[in-house]
Amino acid sequence: MKKFNLCVLMILSFNLQAAEIIKAEVNGMVCAFCAQGIEKKLRKLPQIQDVTINLKNHIVAVALNDQHTLTVNTIKDLIKDAGYDVTDIKVMQGDLQQFKQP
């Protein structure tokens, strides 16, 4: 019984780990159509688990799938190809909820 409880605890703690997030600050993104175009391009990448766009704060944030890597330059290039400027880009641990608009 104790071994089973320990296994369950280990599985639960593994699932609660923060995801790797790439956060980009984007100039020129002002409307839902802008956001939709960027989101559509990013969602095509198999390394990306989810995308959140905050128009108010001009932020594009992507969560990576477990054990996948993606360079910030790839994200930056995709956003630039969509017609927007990336002013800052960072890799962090966390949850996309922190970037969603209230």
N, C-alpha and C positions, 0 to 999 in steps of 0.2 A: 504494500500500500504506500509506503513512503517513497519508493522509487517512482511510482506512477505520479504522485503529487509533485515531485521534483521535476519530472519531465514536462508536465503541464506548465509549471512555473517557468521553466526555461523557454518553452515555446511562446508563452505569453510575453515574456520580456523581450524576446527577439522581435516579435511583431510590433512592439511599441517603440522601436528605435526610429529616430528621425530620418527622413529621406534626404538625399542630397538634392539641393535646390540650386538652380542657376537663376539669378535675379538680374534683369537688365533694365536700366532706366533709358527710356526711348523718347526722343524728340519727334514731334510731328504727328504723333498718334492722338487724335482728338475726338474720334467718333466710333460708334459701334462697328461701322463698316471697316475702319482701319484695323480695329482689334480682330475682327473676324478673318481678315486676310492674313494677318500674322499668325493667328491661332491655327488656321488651316494648314499653313506651311509647316509649322512646328509639329503638329499632330501626325504628320506623315513619317516622322522619324521613329524607328522602332525602339530607340533608347529612351524615349520620353513616355512617362507614365501619365502625366497630366499637365495641363497648361492653365494658368490663371492670368488674366489681364486686368489691371486696375487703371482705367482711363483717367480717373481723377488725379492720381499720383504718377501717371505715365510709366507704369511698371509692367514688365512682362516677366513672369516667373514660371519656371518649368521644374517639375519633379522628375527625376530620372528613375527608370526601372531598376530594381535590385541588380547589382553586379554589372551594370552597364556604365560605360563612361562616354562622355561627350565633351569636346573642347569648347571653351567659351567662344573661340573664334568661329566655330560652326554655327552657334546660336547668333552671334554678331553678324556673320555673313548672311544668314537667312533673313534676319530683320532688315539688313541693308538692301538685300535683293528685293524685299517687299516695298522699298522706297522710304525707309525711315532711318534716322541716325541714332546710334547707341552711344549715350554719353558716359555710361558707367556700367560695368558688369562684374558680378561677384559670384563665387561659389560658396555655399553655406549649408549647414544642416538645419532642418526644420520641417515645417508643415506649410503647405500653400495657403492654408486658412488665414495666416497672418497678412497676406497680400490682397485678399478679397475686399471689395468695396463694401462698406456698411450699408 
